[in-house]
Amino acid sequence: MTDKIMENNQVTIMGEIASDFVYSHEIYGEGFYMMDVRVKRLSDSYDTIPVMVSERLLDVSQSYVGCSVCINGQFRSYNRHEEHKNRLVLSVFAREIEFMEEPEEGAKSNQIYMDGYICKPPIYRKTPLGREIADVLLAVNRPYGKSDYIPCICWGRNARFAGNFEVGERCAVWGRIQSREYMKKISEENAEKRVAFEVSVSKLELL
């Protein structure tokens, strides 16, 4: 059963560790820590992806900033309560970490596959330049009755297709994890820069 669940959420990223470890939490005596990994895009810009690591995978008292790694795991979410409401926090949960030389030119450095359920009506829209976009929220089951809620963004004909999905339909998604900066309005005068994470969809199908 657990293996089946594991297969419905698979992530591989390759990149450079960009931060030291920050303590997150402990479960049954096992400590978990956060770090950032910079993953190169085809366009030569970068996505900075938060990764959760067990102290049993790496020596968290060391600094690995600048080291190249390949990480296999899952894309996970949890709700953090702040400013009187819940905020969805996303990160890659590392199951395996391998140190490597520079990622090979052309290697697939950022890929994700998920199999889940549509849990909100998709939002289909067009940009001012006429580009089609659809936002989809996918609930991906985990063992023990838990689920991860993963925002996905579709473009073009994928957006048109996804715009007709119904809540509760089962859907498979292939793509990459991306980070995106935006300004969050705090008050009339103040806004702060935040980073959102989502799956940029390259392929999707109803199951």
C-alpha positions in Angstrom: 0.0 0.0 0.0 2.7 2.5 1.0 4.7 1.8 -2.1 1.7 2.4 -4.2 1.2 5.8 -2.5 4.9 6.6 -2.9 4.6 6.2 -6.6 1.9 8.8 -6.9 4.3 11.7 -6.0 7.8 11.5 -7.4 10.3 14.4 -7.6 13.9 14.5 -8.9 15.8 17.8 -8.7 19.5 18.4 -9.4 21.2 21.6 -8.4 23.4 23.4 -5.9 22.8 23.7 -2.2 22.3 27.4 -1.6 21.8 27.6 2.2 22.7 26.0 5.5 20.3 23.9 7.4 17.5 25.5 9.5 15.8 23.3 12.1 12.1 22.5 11.2 10.7 19.9 13.6 11.1 16.5 15.1 9.0 13.3 14.8 9.7 10.2 17.0 13.1 11.5 17.8 14.1 12.2 14.2 15.0 15.8 13.4 14.1 17.5 10.1 15.8 20.5 8.7 15.2 22.9 5.7 17.7 23.9 3.1 17.4 25.7 -0.3 18.6 24.1 -3.6 19.2 26.3 -6.7 18.0 24.4 -9.8 19.0 25.8 -13.2 16.2 26.4 -15.8 16.7 26.0 -19.5 16.6 29.8 -19.8 19.7 30.1 -17.6 17.7 31.6 -14.7 17.2 29.5 -11.5 14.4 28.1 -9.3 15.3 28.1 -5.6 13.5 25.1 -4.1 13.1 24.4 -0.4 14.0 20.9 0.6 13.2 19.1 3.9 16.0 16.7 5.0 16.2 14.2 7.8 19.3 14.4 10.1 19.6 10.7 9.2 20.3 11.5 5.6 23.0 14.2 6.0 25.2 15.5 8.8 23.2 18.7 9.5 26.1 20.2 11.6 28.1 20.6 8.4 27.7 23.2 5.7 27.2 21.9 2.1 26.6 25.3 0.5 27.9 25.2 -3.1 27.8 21.4 -3.4 25.9 19.8 -6.3 23.3 17.2 -5.4 20.7 15.0 -7.0 17.6 14.6 -4.7 14.8 12.1 -5.1 11.7 12.6 -3.0 8.1 13.9 -2.9 6.5 17.4 -3.2 4.7 18.0 0.1 2.5 20.7 1.7 1.4 21.7 5.1 -0.7 24.6 6.5 1.1 27.2 8.5 -1.1 29.5 10.6 -0.1 33.1 10.2 -1.9 36.5 10.1 -5.2 34.9 11.3 -5.3 32.5 8.4 -3.6 29.4 7.0 -0.9 29.6 4.4 0.1 26.6 2.3 3.8 25.9 2.6 5.4 23.6 0.0 8.8 21.8 0.0 10.5 18.8 -1.5 10.7 16.0 1.1 14.1 14.3 0.4 14.2 10.5 0.5 17.6 10.1 -1.2 20.4 12.6 -1.6 23.5 11.9 -3.8 26.4 14.3 -4.2 27.5 14.7 -7.8 29.7 16.7 -10.1 28.0 19.5 -12.1 24.7 18.2 -13.6 25.3 17.1 -17.2 24.4 19.6 -19.9 20.9 18.7 -21.0 20.2 16.4 -18.0 16.6 16.6 -16.7 17.4 18.6 -13.6 13.8 19.2 -12.4 11.0 16.8 -12.9 7.9 15.7 -11.1 5.1 13.2 -11.6 1.9 13.3 -9.5 -1.3 11.3 -9.5 -4.1 13.0 -7.5 -7.6 14.5 -7.4 -8.9 17.9 -8.5 -10.0 19.5 -5.2 -11.1 23.0 -6.4 -12.7 24.2 -9.6 -9.8 25.0 -12.0 -9.4 28.7 -12.8 -9.0 29.3 -16.6 -8.0 32.8 -17.9 -6.1 34.7 -20.6 -3.2 37.1 -20.1 -3.4 40.6 -21.6 -1.2 39.1 -24.5 -3.8 36.3 -25.1 -1.8 33.5 -23.5 -4.1 30.8 -21.9 -3.4 29.8 -18.3 -5.3 27.5 -15.9 -4.6 27.1 -12.2 -5.3 23.6 -10.8 -5.1 22.5 -7.2 -4.3 18.8 -6.9 -4.8 16.7 -3.8 -2.2 13.9 -3.7 -2.8 11.1 -1.2 -0.2 10.1 1.4 -0.3 7.1 3.7 -2.3 7.2 6.9 -5.1 9.3 5.4 -3.1 12.4 4.8 -2.9 14.4 1.5 -0.7 17.1 0.0 -2.3 20.0 -1.8 -0.2 21.0 -4.8 -0.9 24.1 -6.9 -0.3 23.5 -10.6 -0.2 25.9 -13.5 -1.0 24.9 -17.1 -0.5 26.8 -20.3 -1.9 26.8 -23.8 -3.8 23.7 -24.8 -3.1 22.1 -21.4 -4.8 25.1 -19.9 -7.9 24.7 -22.2 -8.1 21.0 -21.3 -7.7 21.6 -17.6 -10.2 24.4 -17.5 -13.0 21.8 -18.0 -11.9 19.4 -15.2 -14.5 18.7 -12.4 -13.8 18.6 -8.7 -13.1 15.0 -7.7 -11.7 13.8 -11.1 -8.4 11.9 -10.9 -5.6 13.4 -12.9 -1.9 12.6 -13.6 0.5 15.5 -14.0 4.1 15.7 -15.4 6.1 18.9 -15.1 8.7 20.8 -13.1 8.7 22.7 -9.8 9.1 26.4 -10.1 9.6 29.3 -7.7 7.9 32.6 -8.5 8.4 36.0 -6.7 5.3 38.2 -6.1 4.4 41.2 -4.0 2.0 40.6 -1.1 0.0 43.6 0.0 0.2 43.9 3.8 -1.6 47.2 4.2 -2.5 50.3 2.1 1.1 51.5 2.2 3.1 48.3 2.6 3.8 45.3 0.5 6.4 42.6 0.9 8.2 40.3 -1.5 7.2 36.6 -1.2 8.0 33.4 -3.1 5.3 31.0 -4.4 6.0 27.5 -5.4 4.0 25.5 -8.0 4.2 22.8 -10.6 4.6 24.1 -14.1 2.7 21.4 -16.1 4.2 20.0 -19.3 1.6 17.1 -19.7 -1.6 16.0 -17.9 -4.3 13.4 -18.4 -7.5 12.3 -16.7 -7.3 8.8 -15.2 
